[in-house]
Amino acid sequence: MSQSVVARYKSQPATAQSRSKESTLNSHFQGRMAASPDRVPQVFWCPDLVSTRDLGPSGVEAVLHLAGIMKSRPADFQRVLTGKQIVMFFEKPSLRTRLTFEAGMISLGGTAMFVDQTHERLDAREKLSDVAHNLERWVDLIVLRTFSQQTIEGMAEHACVPVINALSDLEHPCQALADYLTLIERFGDVKDRCLAYVGDGNNVAHSLLLTCACAGSSIRIATPPGYEPNSEIVEAAHEIAEETGAEIQLLTDPHEAVAGADAVYTDAWTSMGQEKEEGERTLIFPPYQVNAELMAEAAPDAVFMHCLPAHRGLEVTDEVMDSAQSIIFEQAENRLHVQKAILYLLLGGGDRLPARSAHA
């Protein structure tokens, strides 16, 4: 994995890093909805959203706070991105990601264009840097849903317009941000709440780890041996947690992870691109199925979460998916509001730092 993502996080302006240690880190977590619009960030230091690490604690706070404002007051933001254009290249199929980015951009007054890239990789026909230098002359922002994290990092390196990671094999930052907005709405202060993730240590697990660390919350991840989260992601999450006070536990026992948890989260056992492993995984993962018995071990007011699409009868039962504890559609709805906030911040809703030059 490229070190550029970590480097960008570590090279944030000192003021941005220091804010993570202030008592206001979780100030917007104290209520279920964001407060006044005068707290919308006027300077956003993050040039891209390639990884949650690009945001850091202060950036996660800014996105979640603004998403709450936008959700409660959508009419106030109807024309803020008038004249702006984004393009989306998706190497993988999508329902929620595509529609929430398109609807979000249009609701802010901008234009969204979609390129179906499922037939071949983005850099199959020409060099990725050449693609980047073309796109930066036509559009204001690039959204990528790819198999490889390196594709997104390469686009961000070469394009002088912002790049958003809409899913890669390593991270799914927009999903995890929407998940924590949903937890805030349900519980208010998430600093003292615990999320239990059971299943594959995949891209969603990685982004939940990083977002939890930035929010100063608590997370337990239980995976079968050999399916643990990426070690570099875990190390980065622990590094952030040292600043924010977040608690991170990596386990193999799903019952230990779920015991007393406020939220129970799972994802597909076999991600897109891993189809050849499906048979083997189907034999290994059944003990990690989220069913009524496992949910009963969580806190009395615990919620069930899933990023969707779900494979009913595999990682989760119909009984849990359709129960009153399930907040899966609230998560899906909040993809829209979080991504609107990200678009607004990256496209200059306030004052932005000087744009990068692709030819510097």
PEFENRA-V184831 format. One record per residue. N is the residue number from 0. RES is the residue in three letters. NEAR is the number of other ideal C-beta (glycine too) atoms within 10 Angstrom. Layout:
BEGIN
N,RES,NEAR / N,RES,NEAR
END
This chain:
BEGIN
0,MET,13 / 1,SER,15 / 2,GLN,10 / 3,SER,15 / 4,VAL,24 / 5,VAL,17 / 6,ALA,10 / 7,ARG,20 / 8,TYR,22 / 9,LYS,13 / 10,SER,9 / 11,GLN,20 / 12,PRO,12 / 13,ALA,7 / 14,THR,10 / 15,ALA,20 / 16,GLN,17 / 17,SER,12 / 18,ARG,18 / 19,SER,20 / 20,LYS,13 / 21,GLU,10 / 22,SER,6 / 23,THR,12 / 24,LEU,21 / 25,ASN,19 / 26,SER,14 / 27,HIS,21 / 28,PHE,23 / 29,GLN,11 / 30,GLY,13 / 31,ARG,12 / 32,MET,13 / 33,ALA,22 / 34,ALA,14 / 35,SER,7 / 36,PRO,12 / 37,ASP,6 / 38,ARG,15 / 39,VAL,20 / 40,PRO,20 / 41,GLN,10 / 42,VAL,13 / 43,PHE,26 / 44,TRP,20 / 45,CYS,24 / 46,PRO,19 / 47,ASP,23 / 48,LEU,27 / 49,VAL,28 / 50,SER,28 / 51,THR,32 / 52,ARG,24 / 53,ASP,22 / 54,LEU,27 / 55,GLY,26 / 56,PRO,25 / 57,SER,25 / 58,GLY,26 / 59,VAL,26 / 60,GLU,23 / 61,ALA,26 / 62,VAL,31 / 63,LEU,27 / 64,HIS,21 / 65,LEU,27 / 66,ALA,27 / 67,GLY,23 / 68,ILE,22 / 69,MET,27 / 70,LYS,19 / 71,SER,12 / 72,ARG,12 / 73,PRO,14 / 74,ALA,7 / 75,ASP,12 / 76,PHE,21 / 77,GLN,12 / 78,ARG,11 / 79,VAL,18 / 80,LEU,25 / 81,THR,10 / 82,GLY,9 / 83,LYS,19 / 84,GLN,15 / 85,ILE,25 / 86,VAL,18 / 87,MET,24 / 88,PHE,20 / 89,PHE,21 / 90,GLU,23 / 91,LYS,17 / 92,PRO,12 / 93,SER,18 / 94,LEU,10 / 95,ARG,19 / 96,THR,21 / 97,ARG,18 / 98,LEU,13 / 99,THR,23 / 100,PHE,27 / 101,GLU,19 / 102,ALA,15 / 103,GLY,25 / 104,MET,24 / 105,ILE,13 / 106,SER,18 / 107,LEU,22 / 108,GLY,14 / 109,GLY,21 / 110,THR,16 / 111,ALA,21 / 112,MET,14 / 113,PHE,15 / 114,VAL,9 / 115,ASP,12 / 116,GLN,18 / 117,THR,11 / 118,HIS,7 / 119,GLU,9 / 120,ARG,14 / 121,LEU,23 / 122,ASP,18 / 123,ALA,10 / 124,ARG,9 / 125,GLU,10 / 126,LYS,11 / 127,LEU,19 / 128,SER,15 / 129,ASP,12 / 130,VAL,20 / 131,ALA,22 / 132,HIS,15 / 133,ASN,12 / 134,LEU,20 / 135,GLU,21 / 136,ARG,10 / 137,TRP,11 / 138,VAL,19 / 139,ASP,20 / 140,LEU,25 / 141,ILE,24 / 142,VAL,30 / 143,LEU,25 / 144,ARG,27 / 145,THR,23 / 146,PHE,16 / 147,SER,17 / 148,GLN,23 / 149,GLN,17 / 150,THR,23 / 151,ILE,30 / 152,GLU,24 / 153,GLY,24 / 154,MET,27 / 155,ALA,27 / 156,GLU,18 / 157,HIS,20 / 158,ALA,24 / 159,CYS,16 / 160,VAL,24 / 161,PRO,26 / 162,VAL,26 / 163,ILE,24 / 164,ASN,29 / 165,ALA,26 / 166,LEU,28 / 167,SER,24 / 168,ASP,21 / 169,LEU,22 / 170,GLU,28 / 171,HIS,27 / 172,PRO,28 / 173,CYS,27 / 174,GLN,25 / 175,ALA,27 / 176,LEU,29 / 177,ALA,28 / 178,ASP,28 / 179,TYR,27 / 180,LEU,26 / 181,THR,24 / 182,LEU,29 / 183,ILE,27 / 184,GLU,16 / 185,ARG,17 / 186,PHE,18 / 187,GLY,15 / 188,ASP,17 / 189,VAL,23 / 190,LYS,18 / 191,ASP,13 / 192,ARG,23 / 193,CYS,22 / 194,LEU,26 / 195,ALA,31 / 196,TYR,30 / 197,VAL,29 / 198,GLY,27 / 199,ASP,25 / 200,GLY,22 / 201,ASN,24 / 202,ASN,26 / 203,VAL,24 / 204,ALA,29 / 205,HIS,28 / 206,SER,26 / 207,LEU,27 / 208,LEU,30 / 209,LEU,28 / 210,THR,29 / 211,CYS,32 / 212,ALA,30 / 213,CYS,30 / 214,ALA,27 / 215,GLY,24 / 216,SER,29 / 217,SER,21 / 218,ILE,28 / 219,ARG,23 / 220,ILE,26 / 221,ALA,23 / 222,THR,22 / 223,PRO,18 / 224,PRO,7 / 225,GLY,8 / 226,TYR,17 / 227,GLU,17 / 228,PRO,21 / 229,ASN,19 / 230,SER,8 / 231,GLU,14 / 232,ILE,23 / 233,VAL,20 / 234,GLU,10 / 235,ALA,22 / 236,ALA,25 / 237,HIS,13 / 238,GLU,14 / 239,ILE,25 / 240,ALA,22 / 241,GLU,9 / 242,GLU,17 / 243,THR,21 / 244,GLY,14 / 245,ALA,23 / 246,GLU,15 / 247,ILE,18 / 248,GLN,13 / 249,LEU,17 / 250,LEU,17 / 251,THR,16 / 252,ASP,13 / 253,PRO,25 / 254,HIS,14 / 255,GLU,13 / 256,ALA,27 / 257,VAL,26 / 258,ALA,15 / 259,GLY,12 / 260,ALA,23 / 261,ASP,21 / 262,ALA,26 / 263,VAL,26 / 264,TYR,27 / 265,THR,29 / 266,ASP,27 / 267,ALA,23 / 268,TRP,23 / 269,THR,21 / 270,SER,19 / 271,MET,14 / 272,GLY,12 / 273,GLN,15 / 274,GLU,9 / 275,LYS,8 / 276,GLU,13 / 277,GLU,11 / 278,GLY,9 / 279,GLU,11 / 280,ARG,19 / 281,THR,13 / 282,LEU,7 / 283,ILE,15 / 284,PHE,22 / 285,PRO,11 / 286,PRO,13 / 287,TYR,23 / 288,GLN,19 / 289,VAL,26 / 290,ASN,13 / 291,ALA,11 / 292,GLU,11 / 293,LEU,24 / 294,MET,21 / 295,ALA,10 / 296,GLU,17 / 297,ALA,22 / 298,ALA,16 / 299,PRO,7 / 300,ASP,10 / 301,ALA,21 / 302,VAL,25 / 303,PHE,22 / 304,MET,26 / 305,HIS,25 / 306,CYS,25 / 307,LEU,16 / 308,PRO,11 / 309,ALA,19 / 310,HIS,14 / 311,ARG,13 / 312,GLY,10 / 313,LEU,18 / 314,GLU,24 / 315,VAL,26 / 316,THR,18 / 317,ASP,11 / 318,GLU,13 / 319,VAL,24 / 320,MET,18 / 321,ASP,12 / 322,SER,13 / 323,ALA,7 / 324,GLN,17 / 325,SER,19 / 326,ILE,20 / 327,ILE,19 / 328,PHE,10 / 329,GLU,17 / 330,GLN,23 / 331,ALA,19 / 332,GLU,16 / 333,ASN,27 / 334,ARG,26 / 335,LEU,22 / 336,HIS,25 / 337,VAL,28 / 338,GLN,28 / 339,LYS,26 / 340,ALA,28 / 341,ILE,28 / 342,LEU,28 / 343,TYR,26 / 344,LEU,24 / 345,LEU,21 / 346,LEU,21 / 347,GLY,15 / 348,GLY,21 / 349,GLY,13 / 350,ASP,9 / 351,ARG,17 / 352,LEU,11 / 353,PRO,6 / 354,ALA,12 / 355,ARG,17 / 356,SER,8 / 357,ALA,15 / 358,HIS,7 / 359,ALA,5
END
